[in-house]
Amino acid sequence: MRKPTVVVIGGGIAGVGAAYALANAGCPVTLVEAESSLAYHTTGRSAAIYFENYGAAAIRGLTTASRSFFDEPPAGLIDHPLLEGRGALWIGTPAKEASLRSHLADSEMTKHPGRWLGPLQAAAMVPVLRPEYLLGAVLEPEALDLDVAGLHQAFVRGLRAAGGEIRNSTRVDHLERSANTWSITAGADELAADVIVNAAGAWGDVVAVMAGATPIGLEPMRRTAFMVPGNLAYRSWPLVGDTDNDFYFRPDGSQVLCSLAEEKVSEPEDARPDELDIALAIDRINIATTLGIRAVRSSWTGLRTFAPDRAMVIGWDPKVAGFFWLVGQGGTGIQTAPAAGRLTADLITTGQVSSELAEQGVDVAGLSPDRFT
C-alpha cells in the first residue's frame, strides 16, 4: 500500500520529530522551514527539563511515552546521552503555602511523587537560598536536564538517513487543495503532497488560515531567559523555581540560567528580551537568595504557544481533508517530541495508535482538534 506523501511545515522540535517518524514509517517527506536555519525560534531558545509531572493531563502520557527514546535512542543518532540528573526544587514563602501544598499533592498523584523539605533542608541543598524567606519546598528528584540541541540533531540525522528532505529559507506563501492533493507554494518552490503537517508553532493558526481551516485560537506567550555569572561549585544544584512561577534559576556550567518564567501574550514574531522583565527576575531572585546578581552575560526570549485548554493539538482537521495539526506544545514540546512524532506518523499512515503509545496512556481524544468543534 502506497504511503502518503507529506510536507511538514516548521523546522522546530515538533516538525523534525514528526518528519523523522513519518520518514521511518515509509512516507516520502519534505520538511520546509521559513528561516535559514532550523530551530531558529522557540526550540533554539529552550533550556529543557524533562518533567513527567508537568503539563496538562493529556500531555503527560506523551512525556512518559517519550522516555524510552531518550534513554535508548536508535543507533547512530546521538553522540552523548540526552538526559542528565538534575532534580527540581519548588519553593514558596509563607504567603504561598496553599500553592506549595497543592504542588506537593499534585505530584503525589503521579509515578514520581515530590517530597516536602523545610527551610533549612532546602538551604542545605541550595546554600544560596535564604531560610527566612521560605515556608518550605517541594523536591522532585526525577526532573532531568534534556539536551535540546542533541535531540533536534538526532531527528535531523534520522530524517535524512531515511530519505527525508529538508528545505531551509522556504517560507510557505500559498496552500491549495484539489483532487485530494495539496499544492504548496513556498518561496521559489512548488511542492505537491497528500498531507500537510502544520508544525508551525506560533504561526500555526496563520498556516491553518492559508489551508482554509478554522484557527484554533493559539496564543503565543513570551518567556525570557538570561545567563549570569555562577560557579562550577553550583553544578549539583537542582533547578529552583517559585511555586507560582514567579521565577526560576538553575546552574549551567560556570553560569546560572535565570528566568522570570513569564507568560505574556504575543503576536507570532522573532521575540526579543524586555529589559524590565530581566530586571524584575533579578530582583525576585536576589530577594529569595544571596546570589547578588548584578550582571547579565546574555539573554533571549522564546514563544511558548498554547491552545485554549493548554493541551497539545495533534490530529486531523475536522473539516479540511489532508490537513494535520501538530501545535500547542507550550512548554512541553521538547520532552514530548518523540511520542508526538510517533503519534503523528501512526495517525497519518494507519489511523491507529501503536500499542506502545496506548500502553503509556496517550490520550488521543484529549489531543485531537475535534475537541474544539
C-alpha positions in Angstrom: 0.0 0.0 0.0 1.4 3.4 -1.0 2.3 5.6 1.9 1.1 9.3 1.7 3.5 12.0 0.5 3.9 14.5 3.3 5.1 18.1 3.6 5.8 19.2 7.2 5.7 22.9 7.8 8.1 24.0 10.6 11.7 23.0 11.5 11.4 23.2 15.3 11.4 20.1 17.5 7.8 19.2 16.7 8.4 19.4 12.9 11.6 17.4 12.8 10.3 14.9 15.3 7.2 14.2 13.1 9.2 14.2 9.9 11.7 11.7 11.3 8.8 9.4 12.4 7.0 9.7 9.1 10.1 9.0 7.0 10.9 6.0 9.1 7.3 4.8 8.6 7.9 4.8 4.8 6.4 8.2 3.8 8.1 10.5 1.3 8.7 13.6 3.5 9.8 17.1 2.8 10.2 19.5 5.7 10.1 23.2 4.9 11.4 25.9 7.2 10.9 29.6 6.7 14.2 30.6 8.4 17.7 30.0 7.0 18.4 27.6 9.9 16.2 25.0 11.7 15.1 25.6 15.3 15.6 29.3 15.0 12.7 30.3 17.2 11.3 28.5 20.3 13.3 25.3 20.1 16.6 27.0 19.7 15.8 29.2 22.7 14.7 26.4 25.1 16.6 25.1 28.1 14.6 22.0 28.6 14.0 19.9 31.7 12.3 16.5 31.5 9.3 16.7 33.9 6.9 13.8 33.9 4.7 15.7 36.3 4.5 18.8 34.1 1.8 20.0 31.7 -1.9 19.3 31.1 -3.2 15.7 31.8 -3.4 14.9 28.0 0.3 15.8 27.6 1.7 13.7 30.4 1.2 10.4 28.5 3.3 11.7 25.7 6.1 12.7 28.1 6.1 9.2 29.6 6.0 7.6 26.2 9.0 9.6 25.1 11.3 8.4 27.9 12.4 5.2 26.1 13.7 7.3 23.1 15.7 9.5 25.5 17.1 6.6 27.4 17.9 4.4 24.3 17.8 6.3 21.1 18.2 4.4 17.8 21.8 3.7 16.9 23.8 6.4 15.2 21.6 9.3 16.1 23.3 10.8 19.1 26.9 11.4 20.3 26.2 11.5 24.0 23.3 10.9 26.5 20.3 13.1 26.1 19.3 13.1 29.8 21.3 14.0 32.8 20.3 14.1 36.5 19.2 17.5 37.9 16.1 17.5 40.1 13.7 20.4 40.7 13.1 22.3 44.0 9.9 24.3 44.1 10.0 27.0 46.8 7.4 29.2 48.5 7.0 31.9 51.1 4.5 31.6 53.9 2.0 33.5 51.8 2.2 30.8 49.2 1.6 27.8 51.4 -1.6 26.8 49.6 0.1 26.8 46.3 3.1 24.8 47.6 0.9 22.3 49.3 -1.1 21.9 46.1 2.1 21.4 44.1 3.0 18.6 46.5 -0.4 17.0 46.4 -0.4 17.1 42.6 3.0 15.4 42.4 1.7 12.6 44.8 -0.8 11.6 42.1 2.0 10.6 39.7 4.6 7.9 39.4 7.3 10.2 40.9 5.9 12.0 43.9 7.6 15.0 45.4 9.0 15.3 48.9 8.4 18.2 51.4 11.5 20.0 52.7 11.7 22.5 55.5 13.6 25.8 55.0 16.9 24.6 56.5 16.7 21.4 54.4 16.1 23.4 51.2 19.0 25.7 52.1 21.3 22.8 52.8 20.6 21.6 49.2 21.0 25.0 47.6 23.1 27.1 50.0 22.2 30.5 48.4 18.6 30.2 49.5 17.5 32.4 52.4 15.8 30.2 55.0 14.0 33.2 56.4 12.4 33.7 53.0 10.9 30.2 52.9 8.0 28.4 54.3 9.4 25.2 52.7 10.0 23.5 49.4 8.9 20.5 47.3 11.7 18.4 45.9 11.1 16.5 42.6 14.2 14.4 42.2 13.1 12.8 38.9 13.4 16.1 36.9 16.2 15.7 34.4 18.2 18.0 32.1 17.4 17.3 28.5 19.8 18.1 25.7 17.6 20.1 23.2 20.3 20.5 20.5 21.2 16.9 20.7 17.6 15.7 20.4 16.9 18.0 17.5 20.0 16.9 15.7 19.1 13.3 16.3 15.8 13.8 14.5 17.5 15.6 11.6 20.1 12.8 11.2 17.4 10.1 11.3 15.2 12.0 8.9 17.9 12.3 6.3 19.1 8.8 6.8 15.5 7.6 6.0 15.5 9.6 2.8 13.6 12.7 4.0 14.4 16.1 2.6 14.8 19.4 4.4 14.5 22.8 2.7 15.5 25.9 4.7 14.6 29.5 3.7 11.4 28.1 2.3 8.5 30.2 3.6 5.1 28.9 2.7 3.1 31.5 0.8 0.1 29.6 -0.5 -1.7 26.4 0.1 -4.4 24.9 -2.2 -6.1 21.5 -2.3 -7.7 20.0 -5.3 -8.2 16.4 -6.4 -7.0 15.1 -3.0 -3.6 16.8 -3.5 -2.1 19.8 -1.8 -0.2 22.4 -3.9 2.3 24.3 -1.8 4.0 27.4 -2.9 7.0 28.1 -0.7 9.4 30.7 -1.9 10.5 29.7 -5.3 9.4 26.1 -4.8 6.2 24.4 -5.9 5.5 21.2 -4.0 2.8 18.7 -4.0 1.7 16.4 -1.2 -1.2 14.2 0.0 -0.8 15.5 3.6 0.3 18.7 5.2 1.5 18.6 8.8 1.1 22.0 10.5 4.0 22.2 12.9 4.5 25.9 12.6 4.5 26.7 16.3 3.4 30.3 17.0 2.4 30.6 13.3 0.1 27.5 13.5 -3.1 29.5 13.1 -1.6 31.5 10.2 -0.9 28.3 8.3 -4.3 27.0 9.1 -6.0 30.0 7.5 -3.9 29.5 4.4 -5.2 26.0 4.2 -8.8 27.1 4.7 -9.0 25.6 8.2 -10.6 27.3 11.2 -8.0 28.7 13.6 -7.8 27.0 17.0 -7.1 30.2 18.9 -3.4 29.6 19.6 -1.7 32.0 22.0 2.0 32.6 21.7 3.4 33.5 25.1 6.7 35.3 25.7 9.3 33.8 28.1 12.7 35.4 28.7 15.8 33.7 30.0 19.3 35.1 30.7 22.7 34.0 31.9 24.5 35.5 34.9 27.9 34.6 36.4 28.0 31.5 38.5 30.4 28.9 39.8 31.2 25.3 38.9 30.6 24.5 42.6 26.9 25.1 41.9 26.6 22.3 39.3 25.0 19.8 41.7 22.1 22.1 42.5 18.6 21.3 41.2 16.5 23.7 39.2 15.0 26.1 41.8 11.6 27.5 40.9 9.0 29.6 42.6 5.8 27.6 43.2 3.7 30.3 41.4 6.2 30.5 38.5 7.4 34.0 39.5 11.0 33.0 38.6 13.4 30.1 38.3 17.1 29.5 38.1 19.5 26.6 37.6 23.2 26.2 37.2 24.6 25.9 33.6 28.3 25.2 33.7 30.0 28.2 35.2 26.9 30.3 34.8 23.4 30.4 36.2 20.4 30.4 33.9 17.6 32.6 35.2 14.1 33.4 34.0 11.1 35.4 35.1 9.0 32.4 33.9 6.6 35.0 32.5 3.7 34.3 30.1 2.9 37.4 28.1 0.6 37.1 25.1 2.5 38.0 21.9 2.0 38.1 18.2 3.9 35.4 16.3 7.3 37.1 15.9 11.0 36.9 16.4 10.8 37.8 20.1 13.4 39.9 21.8 14.0 40.4 25.6 12.4 43.2 27.5 14.9 44.7 30.0 12.2 45.3 32.5 11.4 41.5 32.6 15.1 40.8 33.2 15.3 43.4 36.0 12.2 42.0 37.7 13.5 38.5 37.6 16.8 39.6 39.1 15.0 41.4 41.9 12.9 38.4 42.8 15.9 36.0 42.7 18.0 38.3 44.8 15.3 38.6 47.4 15.0 34.8 47.7 18.7 34.1 47.5 22.2 35.5 48.3 23.3 35.2 44.7 23.5 39.0 44.5 23.0 39.2 40.7 24.4 42.4 39.2 25.5 41.5 35.7 23.8 39.7 32.8 26.0 38.0 30.2 23.4 37.1 27.6 19.6 37.0 27.2 17.0 35.7 24.8 13.2 35.3 24.5 11.2 32.5 23.1 7.5 32.0 22.4 5.7 29.1 24.1 2.4 28.6 22.2 -0.7 27.3 23.9 -4.1 26.0 22.7 -7.1 27.4 24.7 -7.1 24.4 27.1 -3.3 24.3 27.3 -3.1 20.7 25.9 -1.3 20.0 22.7 -3.3 19.6 19.4 -2.4 16.5 17.4 -4.7 15.1 14.7 -6.6 15.6 11.5 -8.5 18.8 11.0 -12.3 18.0 11.3 -13.2 19.9 8.1 -10.2 20.2 5.8 -9.1 16.9 4.3 -5.4 16.1 4.4 -4.5 18.8 6.9 -2.9 17.6 10.1 -2.3 19.7 13.3 0.8 19.4 15.5 0.8 22.6 17.5 0.2 24.0 21.0 3.3 22.4 22.7 3.5 25.2 25.2 6.5 24.4 27.5 6.4 20.7 26.8 7.4 20.4 23.2 10.9 19.0 23.8 10.1 16.4 26.4 7.1 15.1 24.3 8.7 15.2 20.8 9.5 11.5 20.3 6.0 10.3 21.2 4.3 13.3 19.5 6.1 12.5 16.3 5.3 8.8 16.6 1.6 9.6 17.2 1.6 11.8 14.1 3.1 9.0 12.0 0.6 6.5 13.4 -2.5 8.6 12.7 -1.3 9.6 9.2 -0.1 6.2 8.0 -2.5 3.7 9.7 -5.1 5.7 11.5 -4.4 3.6 14.6 -2.3 4.3 17.7 0.6 2.0 18.3 0.3 -0.4 21.3 3.4 1.2 22.8 1.7 4.6 22.9 -1.6 3.2 24.1 0.1 1.3 26.9 1.7 4.6 28.1 -1.7 6.2 28.4 -1.5 8.6 25.4 -4.9 10.3 25.3 -5.7 10.7 21.6 -9.1 12.2 22.2 -7.7 14.7 24.6 -5.2 15.9 22.0 -7.5 15.8 18.9 -8.6 19.0 17.2 -12.1 17.6 17.3 -12.3 18.9 20.9 -12.6 22.5 19.6 -15.6 21.8 17.3 
